[in-house]
Amino acid sequence: MAVIVHANENIDSALKRLHREVLREKILETYRNKVYRIKKSELAIEKRREWAKQKRRRRTAARRAK
């Protein structure tokens, strides 16, 4: 992964391009998962919590839409 900074390009825009590339390739997520050991049960719990949150939001939105 690399970003080439052109002669007439602003450093901020080059950093922004680098940041987008990092997000696109999920480098930070991969690093976080490899640094800490995540057990399968913890992963399942996290998924269950996320699904529950989405379910609550959908129900609330459906009630408000009535």
Buried (B, 14 or more C-beta within 10 A) or exposed (E): EEBEEEEEEEEEEBEEBBEEEBEEEEEEEEEEEEEEEEEEEEEEEEEEEEEEEEEEEEEEEEEEEE
